[in-house]
Structures are given as C-alpha cells and as structure tokens.
Amino acid sequence: MGLNYERIMAYRPADIAVSYGPRECILYALGIGLGMNPVDPGELKFVYERANLEAFPTMAVVLGWPGRMTDPAFGVDEKLVVAGDLKVVLHRPLAPQAQLVSRPRIREVIDKGPGNAAIILNTRDLTAKDGTLVATVDSSTFARKHGGFGGRVTETPPPPPVPQTPPQIVCDLPTPTNLALLYRLTGDENPLHADPERAKVAGFDRPILHGAASFGIAAHAVLRSVADYRPERLASIEARFSKPVFPGETIRTEIWPQGERIAFQCRVVARDAIVLSNGLATLRAA
C-alpha cells in the first residue's frame, strides 16, 4: 500500500496537555550532552536544580510531541522514515516549570516523484493556559521511497544559505556513547536509536543518534559560543539533517556570526561529514 495523502492531510491530533518541571528540564539537557563539563557554570544551570535552573530553549522540540505516524492507514513504512529538518521559534523563553498546550497538525506532504521521498511537513504551537503563544516547532520527515503518490506540491522552500568562507568560530562538543539511549527517554523511542538489528534494517551498522539530539547539540554550541549561555537570547533556530551521527562522535559546529543572525553547520570530526546543514539561529539583543 502506498502513502495515503488524503488520510495524512485529514489527520488532526488532539491537543496535548504538557506539564513539565525541573526533572524534565534536566533530563532533556543531559540528553543533548550538557553537563559533560560538570564544573562549567554555563552547563550546570541546565542540569542541576540548585544552580538557578533554566530550561534549555530547544527543549520545545520534545514538549507535546504527538509521536510517530505508525497507523498503517497512513501508508508510511516507519523503517524508511528519517528526520528532514527542524525549526524552533521561541516567542518567549521557556520557563523551568510550566503547564502548556500543544496543538500539532500536518502542513503538507511534498511529493518528490516515483522512487524518491515523500516529505511530511509538521508543525505545532505550544501555548500557555491563557492562550499566549510560547513556541512554534516546525519539522519535516523524509519517507524514503514513498514519492509518486500524486501530490500537488513537489518542491520545498530553499533553506538558509551557509557562507562559503571559513567559519569565524568553531565549537567541538563530544557525545557520550550512550547518548541516544538517554535522549530517547524524552519521548522518541524509535528502535532505530537503540536496537542494533533495527538499525541494520534501516541501513546503519549501529544505532544512530536522534536528529533532534544533534539539533540540540548545535544549539548548545551557538549559545556557548555567541550568547554566553543565556537561553533567553535565542529567538529561533533551524537546520537540515544531512547525515547521521553515531553516539560517541564529536560534533564540530562551524559558526558565522552576522549580527543577530548566526549561520552554522555541523560536521562529525572523525568522518569529516556534514551532519547538519543550512543552520540559522537568530538572537535577541543582549
């Protein structure tokens, strides 16, 4: 059975109540590698409840996530699905404790043609109980070999460009070998990130790191390098996923500050492979 465009576009997940506090903030921060330097006060405030705990801004990615589209009626083979890109807009800083409402929906499914991918575009708003918008999360997933279903939209918007000059700042962040096992506790329990046999079925010799975890590591590098670990300065961040990261690898974030616009990309040092591309963060004035 092929991808069922009408069924996917008609899908309307129910609103999701979100309640989180210090424990969830700390778990997310640990899941993107924060705390590797336990004496750095910039990192410690995201992983220790007595250090004036703050929520790391890209935690919005895991709040109110509706989960994977596993219903067979959608016609999506989850073994062929990988993350495409991710964008977080923070309308106001995340509090270290809050009750929110998540409103997820499907924006569109892009048809790249027979033998190619279908790209499922998702969005969700996170709002406070009084209706105030806190964050918007846009993402896409590539359903490999699902194209050719007759979709009306065949092109994606062009991503932010990456400068063709040497980066002005380079930030290397290591990842522990068990990072995917830790990050999955934030909600994404896809076996691809934990089960060696499932990883082999998907074409990888071992489980890979969640794309959203790599995204959080890139945000860490940006906050560390150009925002003095001040999470309230991050207004938005986006990037495309180019290649997988294996837990244990060091991620090098290459950064080009352009005023309040911060272009970046990430590569795995050992393989010299670009793993996140077309990155763009925007900062609020200091």
Phi, psi and omega in degrees: 000132180277177179300133182260091185300313183298319181293320180294315183291336178276352183291124180231090179300148176291154173303146184242122175284133183239126175227124181217162180209201184305319182300315180292322178298315182293317180299317178297313182300318176297325182290345174249017171090003176291147183094000176298330173251093190287356178251004178275115182297333177297319178281322187299326184291349176263349187233002182225120189292342181262009182251044184052059187310136174234151176276132176288133192299325181283003172300340176306332181302324186261353182278120178069025177291128185282353179095176182283156180272085186261355180295122181304337181296338179284341180071030181248122177275107187296341178290343182253011184258130175228159179292142180258295175208174186208141177216135177237125173249123181257105180288337170203157182299147175289134174280156178288351176207133182194163169240121185233172173235130177258132179238089182274154175199162175267128179274315184188163170236121183265132183259110180270006174101162183305135180081350180253191186272158160256138182247116183265119182262124182242152173213154172206143176258139172251119183237152173286169182298334179274007178091356179292132181285127181258314181205154173234131180242119175250137180211164173224151173236138176267117172263096185297140177066021179256001180288172180087020181270001178092025181293149182281332182257128186237354182233145175263152176299147180295140181280166175301138180286154174254130180304147180264020177253162177301144181296149179278333180224141175233132180231116178263127177233122178283159174237137176289155184293341180257018187297321180296324179293329178281314183297327183297341178289350175277354173139331182268099184259030177305124182302339179307332185262003182222330189258113181303323181292319178294324178297320180295322177299325180278357176100012180246145183281349176200166181301144181255162177283145175303138175301322181294333176289317175300321178299316178295324178295320176297318178297322175302313181299319180294311181298320180293319190275326188230000183229012174055037179058033179259099186297332181294345180281340183280115180266325178197159176205140180213156177193161173255146177269121185258312180217159182285156171250137175258131179308137184105344180278156175266130179258123177260119177262121179260127194234137176236093178292133178227071187069233179276356177258127184241106175278146179203162168212161183236140175228152171274122188298311187296325182259355185048047183245130175288122183250331170233132182234168174052042180281142176212124173243144173242138183248148169280152181301143181292000000 
